[in-house]
């Protein structure tokens, strides 16, 4: 069953750290069955406050998603995201 990770940027704290994250994150996809679905596209809040940005990536299953998210390469890179902004990240299984 397809599984998605949704990243919602709530507040930017350090743009330099985010720029470092953005320059490195694509390399962490190598060897993982990841498919970007949404990456900071135009958005319109229908309910509640809109986040600054949204990213959605698709994996074939939960194990694949967690293998990427918890893998050494992404764990190192995501530290820049943690320093650069407040995000919510959610793993959700498709139908």
Buried (B, 14 or more C-beta within 10 A) or exposed (E): EBBBBBBBBEEEEEEEBBEBBBEBBEEBBEEBEBEEBBEEEEEEEEEEEEBBBBBBBBBEBBEBBBBBBEEEBBEEBBEBBEBBBBBEEEEEEEE
